[in-house]
């Protein structure tokens, strides 16, 4: 069991969620504001995507990331900043017998283009999604090939940014350990991502199987989506890991009660305390992860 817990708040993802909860942040100002609120509620790390301010659609625009990061850094909070580098891996296969007629959801770029904003802004942490995955029930695939991952890992290491390895299935963990064996990464944080169709399910057996296969001494966290967010947070702590919550993964605080990022952080902090633990401050989280002080 881990009694000194890092809490990551995933502020806003790339999904079509902005119409389902009015508090999902869209503009850089809103994202940064909620990052600061989540920090004051107890978050150690904030994890950010950006969206087109007009449409709410996912975006890779480095200038949107710049505004988010600068607003957070200009605040009095010392929160650890974690930026996604997963955008640009979306492939929507064409319908029926015309799979090469890629759909409008396709946004496919190379591994270095996915890291352009990271190279410009040098956050504390950025993500690396460690494999290709069928995403949902339609024709959407997230694409992250071994060659792309090796190139991305090298670049992240060159930038001296800590990699958070997003593990959506057991094969992803297998390849993440291969990159470590090849010397491509330096002391990454493993993030076990459970419940995304059709990756690893959000249950105790699956999480424990992944934990049992982590490298010795690895720093890791885990999360579940939707109604499994809080149960998987508790399970992660009990198995020795850190936790992630936030509107990227779950829109509800209770049945019929829309969540906010700050409320989700506060709720998981209460669970951690009732289990006999405490949430690490950003300064303590930096020390635990070997990050430079801000």
PASEBA-1860 file (N, C-alpha, C; in nm, 3 decimals):
! residues 294
1> XXXXXXXX> 0.085/-0.120/0.000/0.000/0.000/0.000/0.088/0.125/0.000 ~ 0.046/0.223/-0.077/0.117/0.351/-0.082/0.041/0.454/0.002 ~ 0.107/0.506/0.106/0.042/0.604/0.193/0.078/0.748/0.158 ~ 0.171/0.768/0.068/0.212/0.903/0.024/0.183/0.913/-0.125 ~ 0.070/0.971/-0.159/0.009/0.954/-0.290/0.018/1.083/-0.373 ~ 0.068/1.068/-0.494/0.061/1.174/-0.595/-0.075/1.169/-0.662 ~ -0.144/1.282/-0.667/-0.273/1.291/-0.736/-0.255/1.375/-0.862 ~ -0.281/1.313/-0.976/-0.285/1.384/-1.104/-0.429/1.420/-1.136
9> XXXXXXXX> -0.453/1.543/-1.180/-0.585/1.583/-1.229/-0.577/1.603/-1.380 ~ -0.648/1.518/-1.455/-0.655/1.526/-1.601/-0.770/1.619/-1.636 ~ -0.738/1.740/-1.679/-0.833/1.851/-1.681/-0.937/1.842/-1.790 ~ -0.895/1.811/-1.912/-0.987/1.803/-2.025/-0.922/1.719/-2.132 ~ -0.991/1.622/-2.184/-0.932/1.532/-2.283/-0.963/1.576/-2.424 ~ -0.968/1.477/-2.513/-0.997/1.504/-2.653/-1.136/1.456/-2.694 ~ -1.207/1.395/-2.600/-1.336/1.337/-2.633/-1.446/1.440/-2.650 ~ -1.559/1.392/-2.702/-1.676/1.478/-2.726/-1.755/1.490/-2.595
17> XXXXXXXX> -1.699/1.564/-2.500/-1.758/1.573/-2.367/-1.808/1.712/-2.331 ~ -1.777/1.809/-2.414/-1.807/1.948/-2.375/-1.958/1.976/-2.365 ~ -2.041/1.896/-2.435/-2.185/1.916/-2.428/-2.248/1.836/-2.316 ~ -2.171/1.750/-2.252/-2.226/1.662/-2.149/-2.201/1.712/-2.008 ~ -2.110/1.806/-1.993/-2.082/1.866/-1.863/-2.037/2.009/-1.887 ~ -2.109/2.107/-1.835/-2.076/2.247/-1.864/-1.942/2.291/-1.806 ~ -1.885/2.213/-1.715/-1.759/2.253/-1.653/-1.637/2.197/-1.724 ~ -1.653/2.120/-1.832/-1.537/2.075/-1.908/-1.472/2.198/-1.970
25> XXXXXXXX> -1.346/2.227/-1.936/-1.284/2.350/-1.986/-1.245/2.338/-2.133 ~ -1.257/2.448/-2.205/-1.232/2.450/-2.349/-1.121/2.549/-2.384 ~ -1.133/2.673/-2.342/-1.035/2.775/-2.379/-0.909/2.761/-2.292 ~ -0.795/2.811/-2.338/-0.676/2.810/-2.253/-0.697/2.875/-2.118 ~ -0.771/2.985/-2.115/-0.799/3.052/-1.988/-0.876/2.958/-1.894 ~ -0.978/2.890/-1.947/-1.057/2.798/-1.865/-0.973/2.680/-1.816 ~ -0.891/2.625/-1.904/-0.808/2.510/-1.867/-0.709/2.549/-1.758 ~ -0.643/2.662/-1.775/-0.547/2.707/-1.674/-0.617/2.739/-1.542
33> XXXXXXXX> -0.733/2.803/-1.548/-0.808/2.836/-1.426/-0.843/2.709/-1.349 ~ -0.888/2.607/-1.422/-0.924/2.483/-1.354/-0.800/2.409/-1.305 ~ -0.687/2.425/-1.372/-0.562/2.367/-1.322/-0.528/2.428/-1.186 ~ -0.543/2.558/-1.174/-0.512/2.626/-1.048/-0.611/2.585/-0.940 ~ -0.739/2.576/-0.975/-0.840/2.532/-0.879/-0.814/2.390/-0.831 ~ -0.776/2.302/-0.925/-0.747/2.163/-0.888/-0.626/2.156/-0.795 ~ -0.526/2.240/-0.822/-0.408/2.244/-0.735/-0.446/2.287/-0.595 ~ -0.529/2.389/-0.585/-0.571/2.438/-0.453/-0.659/2.336/-0.381
41> XXXXXXXX> -0.723/2.248/-0.458/-0.801/2.140/-0.398/-0.714/2.022/-0.357 ~ -0.586/2.022/-0.399/-0.494/1.918/-0.354/-0.417/1.845/-0.461 ~ -0.435/1.878/-0.589/-0.365/1.804/-0.694/-0.215/1.830/-0.688 ~ -0.140/1.724/-0.711/0.006/1.732/-0.719/0.051/1.767/-0.860 ~ -0.018/1.709/-0.959/0.013/1.723/-1.101/-0.115/1.761/-1.174 ~ -0.104/1.847/-1.275/-0.216/1.869/-1.368/-0.174/1.823/-1.507 ~ -0.264/1.750/-1.570/-0.240/1.694/-1.703/-0.334/1.762/-1.802 ~ -0.277/1.819/-1.909/-0.357/1.904/-1.998/-0.350/1.860/-2.143
49> XXXXXXXX> -0.467/1.855/-2.205/-0.488/1.864/-2.349/-0.531/2.008/-2.378 ~ -0.539/2.044/-2.505/-0.604/2.170/-2.542/-0.711/2.142/-2.646 ~ -0.803/2.237/-2.657/-0.914/2.228/-2.752/-0.923/2.357/-2.833 ~ -0.984/2.346/-2.949/-1.013/2.465/-3.028/-1.110/2.553/-2.949 ~ -1.076/2.678/-2.923/-1.162/2.761/-2.837/-1.302/2.784/-2.894 ~ -1.315/2.776/-3.025/-1.446/2.803/-3.087/-1.533/2.678/-3.090 ~ -1.477/2.565/-3.131/-1.557/2.444/-3.150/-1.551/2.346/-3.034 ~ -1.448/2.355/-2.951/-1.428/2.256/-2.846/-1.363/2.128/-2.895
57> XXXXXXXX> -1.330/2.122/-3.024/-1.268/2.002/-3.079/-1.123/1.990/-3.033 ~ -1.067/1.870/-3.032/-0.927/1.855/-2.991/-0.833/1.929/-3.083 ~ -0.721/1.976/-3.028/-0.626/2.055/-3.105/-0.484/2.016/-3.069 ~ -0.392/2.040/-3.163/-0.248/2.023/-3.140/-0.174/2.157/-3.147 ~ -0.244/2.267/-3.147/-0.185/2.398/-3.168/-0.089/2.434/-3.054 ~ 0.041/2.448/-3.081/0.135/2.481/-2.974/0.105/2.613/-2.903 ~ 0.044/2.708/-2.974/0.015/2.836/-2.911/-0.095/2.824/-2.805 ~ -0.188/2.732/-2.824/-0.288/2.708/-2.721/-0.222/2.647/-2.597
65> XXXXXXXX> -0.131/2.553/-2.620/-0.056/2.496/-2.507/0.026/2.604/-2.438 ~ 0.085/2.693/-2.516/0.168/2.798/-2.457/0.086/2.884/-2.362 ~ -0.033/2.923/-2.404/-0.115/3.006/-2.317/-0.152/2.934/-2.189 ~ -0.188/2.806/-2.199/-0.222/2.729/-2.079/-0.103/2.725/-1.984 ~ 0.013/2.688/-2.036/0.132/2.671/-1.952/0.174/2.805/-1.890 ~ 0.173/2.911/-1.970/0.214/3.041/-1.915/0.120/3.089/-1.806 ~ -0.010/3.067/-1.825/-0.104/3.109/-1.721/-0.083/3.031/-1.591 ~ -0.055/2.901/-1.604/-0.030/2.823/-1.483/0.100/2.868/-1.417
73> XXXXXXXX> 0.203/2.887/-1.497/0.333/2.926/-1.440/0.330/3.065/-1.379 ~ 0.244/3.152/-1.431/0.234/3.287/-1.376/0.157/3.292/-1.244 ~ 0.088/3.183/-1.212/0.015/3.179/-1.086/0.112/3.154/-0.971 ~ 0.061/3.159/-0.850/0.144/3.135/-0.732/0.160/2.986/-0.704 ~ 0.092/2.901/-0.781/0.096/2.757/-0.755/0.222/2.697/-0.815 ~ 0.275/2.594/-0.749/0.397/2.528/-0.794/0.366/2.390/-0.854 ~ 0.247/2.374/-0.906/0.200/2.244/-0.952/0.290/2.188/-1.063 ~ 0.301/2.057/-1.066/0.376/1.988/-1.172/0.290/1.987/-1.298
81> XXXXXXXX> 0.348/2.028/-1.412/0.274/2.037/-1.538/0.306/1.917/-1.626 ~ 0.201/1.850/-1.668/0.209/1.730/-1.751/0.125/1.756/-1.877 ~ 0.190/1.760/-1.993/0.119/1.784/-2.119/0.106/1.655/-2.198 ~ -0.010/1.636/-2.258/-0.026/1.522/-2.346/0.062/1.537/-2.469 ~ 0.113/1.424/-2.518/0.178/1.420/-2.649/0.112/1.313/-2.735 ~ -0.013/1.283/-2.701/-0.084/1.177/-2.772/-0.163/1.224/-2.892 ~ -0.181/1.354/-2.907/-0.259/1.402/-3.021/-0.180/1.380/-3.151 ~ -0.253/1.348/-3.257/-0.189/1.322/-3.386/-0.173/1.175/-3.417
89> XXXXXXXX> -0.240/1.090/-3.338/-0.234/0.947/-3.362/-0.367/0.886/-3.400 ~ -0.461/0.969/-3.442/-0.598/0.920/-3.466/-0.618/0.879/-3.612 ~ -0.668/0.758/-3.631/-0.696/0.706/-3.765/-0.837/0.650/-3.766 ~ -0.923/0.708/-3.851/-1.059/0.658/-3.868/-1.066/0.582/-4.000 ~ -1.071/0.452/-3.990/-1.076/0.365/-4.107/-1.206/0.391/-4.184 ~ -1.199/0.386/-4.317/-1.317/0.407/-4.400/-1.421/0.298/-4.382 ~ -1.544/0.324/-4.427/-1.655/0.233/-4.399/-1.654/0.109/-4.487 ~ -1.710/0.002/-4.433/-1.740/-0.121/-4.508/-1.618/-0.172/-4.584
97> XXXXXXXX> -1.629/-0.179/-4.716/-1.522/-0.236/-4.798/-1.429/-0.129/-4.855 ~ -1.432/-0.009/-4.798/-1.345/0.099/-4.845/-1.262/0.155/-4.729 ~ -1.181/0.071/-4.668/-1.109/0.114/-4.548/-1.009/0.225/-4.573 ~ -0.963/0.243/-4.700/-0.866/0.348/-4.728/-0.928/0.486/-4.741 ~ -1.060/0.495/-4.737/-1.128/0.624/-4.739/-1.137/0.674/-4.595 ~ -1.026/0.725/-4.544/-1.017/0.761/-4.404/-1.119/0.869/-4.368 ~ -1.179/0.855/-4.250/-1.286/0.942/-4.208/-1.238/1.074/-4.151 ~ -1.332/1.165/-4.117/-1.298/1.300/-4.070/-1.230/1.301/-3.933
105> XXXXXXXX> -1.236/1.190/-3.861/-1.169/1.183/-3.733/-1.020/1.157/-3.743 ~ -0.969/1.140/-3.865/-0.827/1.110/-3.883/-0.741/1.235/-3.860 ~ -0.643/1.220/-3.775/-0.543/1.324/-3.750/-0.414/1.251/-3.720 ~ -0.337/1.222/-3.824/-0.222/1.132/-3.812/-0.096/1.206/-3.854 ~ -0.005/1.226/-3.755/0.123/1.290/-3.782/0.233/1.204/-3.721 ~ 0.356/1.239/-3.751/0.470/1.162/-3.704/0.502/1.186/-3.557 ~ 0.592/1.106/-3.501/0.620/1.114/-3.358/0.682/1.245/-3.313 ~ 0.763/1.310/-3.397/0.824/1.436/-3.356/0.724/1.551/-3.365
113> XXXXXXXX> 0.632/1.545/-3.461/0.527/1.647/-3.469/0.437/1.641/-3.346 ~ 0.418/1.523/-3.291/0.335/1.510/-3.171/0.402/1.575/-3.050 ~ 0.531/1.599/-3.059/0.607/1.655/-2.947/0.648/1.800/-2.969 ~ 0.596/1.864/-3.072/0.639/2.000/-3.105/0.615/2.096/-2.988 ~ 0.498/2.090/-2.927/0.468/2.180/-2.815/0.553/2.147/-2.693 ~ 0.587/2.020/-2.675/0.672/1.980/-2.563/0.812/2.039/-2.579 ~ 0.865/2.033/-2.702/0.997/2.089/-2.729/1.000/2.240/-2.706 ~ 0.890/2.308/-2.735/0.886/2.453/-2.719/0.867/2.495/-2.573
121> XXXXXXXX> 0.790/2.418/-2.496/0.748/2.463/-2.363/0.818/2.391/-2.249 ~ 0.876/2.275/-2.275/0.951/2.198/-2.176/0.873/2.183/-2.044 ~ 0.759/2.115/-2.047/0.687/2.087/-1.923/0.767/1.991/-1.836 ~ 0.722/1.971/-1.714/0.788/1.875/-1.626/0.775/1.732/-1.681 ~ 0.657/1.700/-1.733/0.622/1.565/-1.777/0.547/1.576/-1.908 ~ 0.563/1.477/-1.996/0.473/1.463/-2.110/0.442/1.314/-2.127 ~ 0.332/1.286/-2.195/0.288/1.147/-2.210/0.346/1.084/-2.335 ~ 0.354/0.952/-2.331/0.390/0.871/-2.446/0.299/0.749/-2.445
129> XXXXXXXX> 0.204/0.744/-2.539/0.106/0.636/-2.545/0.170/0.513/-2.608 ~ 0.181/0.405/-2.531/0.277/0.299/-2.563/0.226/0.188/-2.653 ~ 0.132/0.217/-2.741/0.091/0.117/-2.838/-0.034/0.157/-2.913 ~ -0.060/0.083/-3.020/-0.180/0.103/-3.101/-0.299/0.037/-3.033 ~ -0.418/0.096/-3.051/-0.536/0.050/-2.977/-0.663/0.074/-3.058 ~ -0.749/-0.029/-3.065/-0.886/-0.007/-3.112/-0.955/0.084/-3.012 ~ -1.014/0.193/-3.059/-1.069/0.294/-2.969/-1.219/0.303/-2.991 ~ -1.296/0.239/-2.904/-1.440/0.242/-2.916/-1.493/0.139/-3.015
137> XXXXXXXX> -1.623/0.146/-3.041/-1.692/0.043/-3.119/-1.696/0.070/-3.268 ~ -1.646/0.184/-3.313/-1.654/0.214/-3.455/-1.529/0.173/-3.530 ~ -1.479/0.262/-3.614/-1.361/0.235/-3.696/-1.239/0.316/-3.653 ~ -1.240/0.369/-3.531/-1.130/0.454/-3.486/-1.019/0.371/-3.421 ~ -0.897/0.406/-3.456/-0.778/0.341/-3.402/-0.683/0.450/-3.355 ~ -0.623/0.430/-3.238/-0.512/0.515/-3.199/-0.385/0.445/-3.244 ~ -0.300/0.515/-3.321/-0.183/0.456/-3.383/-0.056/0.503/-3.314 ~ 0.021/0.408/-3.263/0.150/0.438/-3.202/0.237/0.315/-3.221
145> XXXXXXXX> 0.315/0.313/-3.329/0.390/0.195/-3.368/0.522/0.186/-3.292 ~ 0.586/0.070/-3.289/0.717/0.060/-3.223/0.819/0.161/-3.275 ~ 0.825/0.181/-3.406/0.921/0.277/-3.460/0.887/0.419/-3.415 ~ 0.760/0.454/-3.415/0.720/0.587/-3.369/0.752/0.604/-3.220 ~ 0.727/0.501/-3.143/0.752/0.510/-2.999/0.900/0.526/-2.969 ~ 0.984/0.454/-3.040/1.128/0.469/-3.018/1.174/0.611/-3.051 ~ 1.123/0.666/-3.161/1.160/0.802/-3.198/1.110/0.903/-3.094 ~ 0.986/0.883/-3.047/0.932/0.973/-2.946/1.007/0.964/-2.815
153> XXXXXXXX> 1.042/0.843/-2.774/1.116/0.824/-2.648/1.252/0.892/-2.655 ~ 1.321/0.877/-2.767/1.452/0.943/-2.782/1.439/1.094/-2.769 ~ 1.336/1.150/-2.834/1.319/1.295/-2.831/1.285/1.344/-2.690 ~ 1.197/1.275/-2.621/1.162/1.314/-2.484/1.285/1.312/-2.395 ~ 1.368/1.210/-2.410/1.489/1.200/-2.330/1.586/1.313/-2.365 ~ 1.599/1.345/-2.493/1.685/1.457/-2.534/1.640/1.588/-2.470 ~ 1.511/1.606/-2.454/1.455/1.729/-2.400/1.462/1.736/-2.248 ~ 1.504/1.626/-2.184/1.510/1.617/-2.037/1.373/1.639/-1.974
161> XXXXXXXX> 1.269/1.591/-2.042/1.133/1.590/-1.989/1.103/1.447/-1.943 ~ 1.038/1.434/-1.829/1.004/1.300/-1.781/0.889/1.244/-1.864 ~ 0.903/1.121/-1.908/0.798/1.054/-1.983/0.699/0.987/-1.888 ~ 0.571/1.011/-1.913/0.466/0.933/-1.849/0.418/0.832/-1.953 ~ 0.442/0.705/-1.929/0.411/0.601/-2.025/0.267/0.557/-2.007 ~ 0.183/0.587/-2.106/0.041/0.552/-2.099/0.023/0.407/-2.142 ~ -0.023/0.324/-2.050/-0.035/0.181/-2.072/-0.183/0.144/-2.079 ~ -0.231/0.117/-2.198/-0.373/0.085/-2.219/-0.399/-0.064/-2.227
169> XXXXXXXX> -0.292/-0.145/-2.237/-0.310/-0.289/-2.243/-0.177/-0.355/-2.209 ~ -0.179/-0.485/-2.188/-0.059/-0.554/-2.140/0.054/-0.551/-2.243 ~ 0.022/-0.555/-2.372/0.126/-0.546/-2.473/0.197/-0.411/-2.471 ~ 0.125/-0.306/-2.432/0.187/-0.174/-2.419/0.292/-0.175/-2.309 ~ 0.260/-0.242/-2.198/0.357/-0.253/-2.089/0.479/-0.333/-2.133 ~ 0.457/-0.437/-2.207/0.566/-0.519/-2.259/0.661/-0.433/-2.342 ~ 0.606/-0.350/-2.432/0.692/-0.268/-2.516/0.755/-0.154/-2.437 ~ 0.684/-0.100/-2.338/0.744/0.005/-2.255/0.870/-0.049/-2.186
177> XXXXXXXX> 0.864/-0.171/-2.137/0.982/-0.231/-2.073/1.092/-0.256/-2.175 ~ 1.055/-0.285/-2.299/1.155/-0.302/-2.404/1.230/-0.171/-2.429 ~ 1.157/-0.059/-2.431/1.223/0.070/-2.449/1.318/0.100/-2.333 ~ 1.280/0.063/-2.213/1.370/0.079/-2.099/1.495/-0.006/-2.117 ~ 1.476/-0.130/-2.160/1.590/-0.220/-2.180/1.686/-0.166/-2.286 ~ 1.631/-0.093/-2.384/1.714/-0.035/-2.491/1.776/0.098/-2.450 ~ 1.749/0.144/-2.329/1.808/0.269/-2.281/1.748/0.394/-2.340 ~ 1.625/0.386/-2.389/1.562/0.501/-2.455/1.497/0.597/-2.357
185> XXXXXXXX> 1.472/0.553/-2.234/1.399/0.633/-2.137/1.473/0.635/-2.004 ~ 1.453/0.743/-1.931/1.519/0.759/-1.802/1.414/0.774/-1.693 ~ 1.397/0.671/-1.610/1.309/0.674/-1.492/1.170/0.729/-1.524 ~ 1.096/0.666/-1.617/0.963/0.717/-1.650/0.862/0.688/-1.540 ~ 0.749/0.757/-1.549/0.632/0.728/-1.468/0.538/0.643/-1.553 ~ 0.494/0.529/-1.500/0.398/0.443/-1.570/0.257/0.482/-1.529 ~ 0.168/0.500/-1.627/0.028/0.530/-1.600/-0.058/0.416/-1.656 ~ -0.125/0.342/-1.569/-0.209/0.230/-1.609/-0.349/0.284/-1.637
193> XXXXXXXX> -0.390/0.279/-1.764/-0.513/0.343/-1.812/-0.618/0.234/-1.835 ~ -0.718/0.227/-1.749/-0.810/0.114/-1.750/-0.952/0.157/-1.784 ~ -1.019/0.073/-1.862/-1.160/0.093/-1.892/-1.190/0.155/-2.026 ~ -1.087/0.188/-2.105/-1.110/0.247/-2.237/-1.141/0.134/-2.336 ~ -1.258/0.134/-2.397/-1.286/0.028/-2.496/-1.197/0.046/-2.620 ~ -1.122/-0.052/-2.664/-1.112/-0.187/-2.613/-0.971/-0.217/-2.568 ~ -0.934/-0.153/-2.459/-0.807/-0.182/-2.396/-0.828/-0.266/-2.273 ~ -0.746/-0.245/-2.172/-0.755/-0.323/-2.049/-0.878/-0.281/-1.969
201> XXXXXXXX> -0.956/-0.377/-1.919/-1.074/-0.340/-1.840/-1.036/-0.285/-1.702 ~ -1.129/-0.210/-1.645/-1.107/-0.149/-1.514/-1.154/-0.245/-1.405 ~ -1.066/-0.334/-1.364/-1.097/-0.425/-1.254/-0.970/-0.459/-1.178 ~ -0.988/-0.515/-1.061/-0.875/-0.542/-0.973/-0.778/-0.642/-1.034 ~ -0.831/-0.747/-1.096/-0.745/-0.851/-1.151/-0.652/-0.796/-1.258 ~ -0.707/-0.713/-1.345/-0.626/-0.657/-1.453/-0.521/-0.561/-1.398 ~ -0.562/-0.472/-1.307/-0.464/-0.378/-1.252/-0.352/-0.453/-1.181 ~ -0.386/-0.554/-1.102/-0.281/-0.629/-1.031/-0.189/-0.701/-1.127
209> XXXXXXXX> -0.244/-0.757/-1.235/-0.159/-0.824/-1.334/-0.059/-0.727/-1.394 ~ -0.103/-0.604/-1.423/-0.012/-0.503/-1.477/0.092/-0.464/-1.373 ~ 0.048/-0.441/-1.249/0.141/-0.401/-1.143/0.247/-0.509/-1.123 ~ 0.206/-0.634/-1.127/0.300/-0.745/-1.108/0.404/-0.752/-1.219 ~ 0.377/-0.687/-1.332/0.470/-0.690/-1.445/0.546/-0.560/-1.464 ~ 0.532/-0.465/-1.371/0.610/-0.342/-1.378/0.756/-0.371/-1.344 ~ 0.848/-0.290/-1.396/0.988/-0.306/-1.357/1.006/-0.282/-1.208 ~ 1.100/-0.350/-1.144/1.123/-0.329/-1.000/1.151/-0.182/-0.969
217> XXXXXXXX> 1.084/-0.130/-0.866/1.107/0.007/-0.823/1.041/0.113/-0.908 ~ 0.958/0.074/-1.005/0.896/0.173/-1.094/0.798/0.261/-1.018 ~ 0.797/0.390/-1.052/0.692/0.481/-1.006/0.574/0.465/-1.101 ~ 0.454/0.446/-1.043/0.339/0.423/-1.130/0.212/0.481/-1.068 ~ 0.116/0.502/-1.155/-0.017/0.547/-1.115/-0.119/0.471/-1.198 ~ -0.244/0.480/-1.157/-0.349/0.413/-1.232/-0.479/0.489/-1.225 ~ -0.565/0.464/-1.323/-0.698/0.524/-1.319/-0.796/0.437/-1.395 ~ -0.925/0.456/-1.362/-1.035/0.399/-1.438/-1.123/0.511/-1.487
225> XXXXXXXX> -1.198/0.485/-1.592/-1.284/0.589/-1.647/-1.427/0.573/-1.597 ~ -1.504/0.681/-1.609/-1.645/0.680/-1.573/-1.665/0.643/-1.427 ~ -1.764/0.557/-1.402/-1.800/0.522/-1.265/-1.690/0.446/-1.192 ~ -1.590/0.397/-1.266/-1.480/0.325/-1.204/-1.365/0.416/-1.163 ~ -1.382/0.547/-1.177/-1.271/0.637/-1.143/-1.230/0.626/-0.997 ~ -1.322/0.640/-0.905/-1.286/0.636/-0.764/-1.251/0.495/-0.716 ~ -1.324/0.389/-0.757/-1.280/0.255/-0.718/-1.139/0.221/-0.764 ~ -1.103/0.260/-0.885/-0.968/0.230/-0.933/-0.863/0.318/-0.867
233> XXXXXXXX> -0.902/0.440/-0.826/-0.808/0.523/-0.750/-0.775/0.455/-0.618 ~ -0.877/0.407/-0.548/-0.852/0.336/-0.422/-0.770/0.210/-0.446 ~ -0.803/0.137/-0.553/-0.729/0.014/-0.582/-0.583/0.043/-0.614 ~ -0.558/0.150/-0.686/-0.421/0.188/-0.719/-0.341/0.215/-0.593 ~ -0.398/0.292/-0.503/-0.330/0.321/-0.377/-0.302/0.193/-0.299 ~ -0.399/0.104/-0.292/-0.383/-0.020/-0.215/-0.275/-0.110/-0.275 ~ -0.257/-0.103/-0.406/-0.155/-0.184/-0.472/-0.018/-0.117/-0.475 ~ -0.009/0.004/-0.419/0.120/0.069/-0.407/0.146/0.182/-0.503
241> XXXXXXXX> 0.041/0.228/-0.575/0.061/0.330/-0.677/0.004/0.465/-0.641 ~ 0.015/0.556/-0.736/-0.043/0.690/-0.729/-0.175/0.689/-0.807 ~ -0.244/0.803/-0.811/-0.379/0.803/-0.869/-0.398/0.920/-0.965 ~ -0.497/0.903/-1.052/-0.538/1.009/-1.143/-0.690/1.020/-1.143 ~ -0.739/1.143/-1.139/-0.881/1.173/-1.154/-0.894/1.291/-1.248 ~ -1.017/1.334/-1.276/-1.037/1.452/-1.359/-1.142/1.433/-1.465 ~ -1.184/1.546/-1.523/-1.293/1.545/-1.621/-1.254/1.480/-1.753 ~ -1.126/1.460/-1.779/-1.090/1.385/-1.899/-1.145/1.243/-1.893
249> XXXXXXXX> -1.153/1.186/-1.773/-1.186/1.046/-1.756/-1.326/1.021/-1.702 ~ -1.386/1.119/-1.638/-1.513/1.098/-1.570/-1.583/1.232/-1.551 ~ -1.711/1.239/-1.588/-1.785/1.366/-1.584/-1.873/1.381/-1.461 ~ -1.880/1.279/-1.375/-1.981/1.279/-1.269/-1.917/1.265/-1.131 ~ -1.966/1.344/-1.036/-1.923/1.332/-0.898/-2.004/1.225/-0.826 ~ -2.133/1.229/-0.843/-2.226/1.127/-0.794/-2.330/1.106/-0.903 ~ -2.415/1.006/-0.884/-2.519/0.981/-0.985/-2.602/1.107/-1.006 ~ -2.604/1.156/-1.130/-2.682/1.274/-1.164/-2.621/1.406/-1.122
257> XXXXXXXX> -2.501/1.403/-1.065/-2.436/1.526/-1.018/-2.310/1.550/-1.100 ~ -2.312/1.650/-1.189/-2.192/1.677/-1.270/-2.073/1.714/-1.181 ~ -1.956/1.668/-1.222/-1.834/1.694/-1.145/-1.766/1.821/-1.194 ~ -1.675/1.871/-1.111/-1.573/1.966/-1.153/-1.438/1.902/-1.125 ~ -1.335/1.953/-1.187/-1.202/1.898/-1.160/-1.165/1.912/-1.013 ~ -1.190/2.029/-0.955/-1.155/2.050/-0.815/-1.233/1.955/-0.724 ~ -1.361/1.932/-0.755/-1.442/1.842/-0.671/-1.392/1.699/-0.678 ~ -1.348/1.656/-0.796/-1.294/1.520/-0.809/-1.163/1.505/-0.732
265> XXXXXXXX> -1.079/1.608/-0.736/-0.955/1.605/-0.658/-0.987/1.599/-0.508 ~ -1.081/1.681/-0.466/-1.119/1.681/-0.324/-1.174/1.544/-0.284 ~ -1.258/1.484/-0.367/-1.317/1.355/-0.335/-1.210/1.247/-0.322 ~ -1.116/1.242/-0.416/-1.014/1.137/-0.406/-0.922/1.163/-0.288 ~ -0.900/1.290/-0.254/-0.821/1.320/-0.135/-0.887/1.266/-0.009 ~ -1.020/1.275/-0.002/-1.093/1.221/0.112/-1.079/1.069/0.118 ~ -1.085/1.002/0.003/-1.069/0.857/-0.001/-0.929/0.818/0.047 ~ -0.830/0.890/-0.003/-0.691/0.861/0.037/-0.675/0.877/0.188
273> XXXXXXXX> -0.732/0.983/0.242/-0.721/1.007/0.386/-0.792/0.897/0.466 ~ -0.908/0.854/0.421/-0.982/0.750/0.493/-0.911/0.615/0.486 ~ -0.828/0.596/0.384/-0.749/0.474/0.375/-0.617/0.484/0.451 ~ -0.597/0.597/0.516/-0.479/0.612/0.599/-0.360/0.675/0.530 ~ -0.385/0.741/0.417/-0.276/0.804/0.343/-0.289/0.954/0.340 ~ -0.202/1.016/0.261/-0.206/1.161/0.242/-0.164/1.191/0.099 ~ -0.208/1.307/0.050/-0.174/1.352/-0.085/-0.046/1.435/-0.077 ~ 0.049/1.405/-0.165/0.173/1.480/-0.168/0.152/1.619/-0.229
281> XXXXXXXX> 0.218/1.717/-0.175/0.218/1.850/-0.234/0.297/1.847/-0.365 ~ 0.282/1.949/-0.450/0.364/1.953/-0.571/0.514/1.945/-0.542 ~ 0.561/2.014/-0.438/0.704/2.007/-0.405/0.745/1.866/-0.366 ~ 0.661/1.799/-0.288/0.690/1.661/-0.250/0.682/1.567/-0.369 ~ 0.586/1.594/-0.459/0.576/1.513/-0.580/0.698/1.527/-0.668 ~ 0.749/1.648/-0.679/0.871/1.671/-0.757/0.986/1.588/-0.700 ~ 0.998/1.590/-0.569/1.107/1.515/-0.507/1.089/1.365/-0.531 ~ 0.965/1.315/-0.516/0.940/1.172/-0.536/0.972/1.129/-0.678
289> XXXXXX> 0.942/1.213/-0.776/0.962/1.176/-0.917/1.099/1.218/-0.971 ~ 1.179/1.284/-0.888/1.311/1.327/-0.935/1.306/1.443/-1.032 ~ 1.208/1.530/-1.016/1.194/1.647/-1.102/1.266/1.766/-1.041 ~ 1.309/1.858/-1.125/1.375/1.979/-1.075/1.276/2.066/-1.000 ~ 1.319/2.129/-0.889/1.230/2.222/-0.819/1.193/2.337/-0.912 ~ 1.075/2.391/-0.891/1.033/2.507/-0.972/1.070/2.635/-0.900
END
